[in-house]
């Protein structure tokens, strides 16, 4: 299978929060290995591991100090090898994060780069002279607050950072940087990984002239909590040179058997368009964006994003997700659309797993988990602390996985790095496993249905014209998928339908009518002859 990734389902694991096996309160690779059976039994095809590399952990591992080793808090390279072996033994592929846009300021290359302007790493990071008045070279902003430039007295220059000041950005215009990054990819490929998820994949290159970003042209009903959202990031990311680097990444992956790549497109203006560009032939295999991470749970949104992608990028391939480690959990975001937490969670899972493309599930969503309410003193996330009380949903969504109803949810024998609270304890794996109608069992059923139904994995999509909040679409020639995205029962005319198949909730078809209960979903044959209205 040279394209195992196409239509696949990947389960995202946040190593700090999945399973702690040594009692220090932080998840580790050995813990992940022990819990892989849960993901295999769920029915996923692959796992994606968020960063586990050597790091000062100022941004919880997204500040990398050594790209080819495991941070001691997570274990060792031997633990990683054991994880790979166990995952492959269970039939799971392993995708790992690559945070190549920036390193930690503790990385040896940056420590050398900042010494002076003439050493052999001097041009490995983005450095710029101040303006005559001493201010930064342009108006670029950091996502984590303040200017994207940090003064360094050693070189009497500024270095660029899109995130923390302790996360300096590599200079991808330096060929030596590209060679080094390729060597990192080959290190992990040789170790047996099946692919990479590239963090901030549209950030690698910056405008060569360091021009100012203009103001955001969009009208907003209220001011954003983060000034970064007040700019249109025309020059600080999304540069055309990025495409050549993606082609080189693809060439590396193509030199190995059956490997894949996923790019995270952090872009609020042109996310779908960039996904298409980045997954064109010869570039990345898949991309995902934040397009479905907002508060909108409407038929119009989902139809628009899917049609935009497959119309604008017919040769590309998306990976759709509703949540990840950076945003509020879907059940918390969309609570007003559900008659109950369970009903909404089960429907959202069925909806996502019906989409054309590949799918990424964030750990805990298969339990209907919600964000954890945290106080300021409980936060560890620098972004959350800086913009408190803006509900940006990082620590809140990253709290530990809950395996059972014990004091720490079976996550650790020690004190967890983030608290496990009662609302999350109530939604644990042990309490839902084998229980008919539970969110977990609904996910297992839907994943099994997707796996055995080629139309759901690979079939094209055709939408039916129906009013909100009903979403109906055909997958392939014959499979009809129907959803009532509201907490109110509805009824529509439905002629020419075939048999009901697969999982369902709250759908009754009789006498030419479809009765759709709150948060109902169902699947039928006969899409080619169906008339809905």
Secondary structure, 3 states (H helix, E strand, C coil): CCCCCCCCEEEEECHHHHCCCCCCCCCCHHHHHHHHHHHHHHCCCEEEECCCEEECCCCCCCCEEEEEEECCCCCCHHHHHHHHHHHHHCCCEEEEEECCCECCCCCHHHHHHCCCCCCCCCCCECEECCCCCCCCCCCCECCCCCECEEEECCCCEEEECCCCCCCCEECCCCHHHHHHHHHHHHHHHHCCCCEEEECCCCCCCCCCCCCCCEECCCCCCCCCCCHHHHEECCCCCCCCCHHHHHHHHHHHHHCCCCCEEEEEECCCCCHHHHHHHHCCCCCCCEEEECCCCCCCCCHHHHHHHHHHHHHHCCCCCEEEECCCCCCCCHHHHCHHHCCCHHHHHHHHHHHHCCCCCEEEEECCHHHCCCCCCCCHHHCCCHHHHHCCCCCCCCCCCCCCCCCCCCCCCCCCCCCCCCCCCHHHHCCCHHHHCCCCCCHHHHHHHHHHHHHHCHHHHHCCEEECCCCCCEEEEEECCCEEEEEECCCCCEEEEEECCCCEEEEEEEEEEECCEEEEEEEEEEEECCHHHCEEC
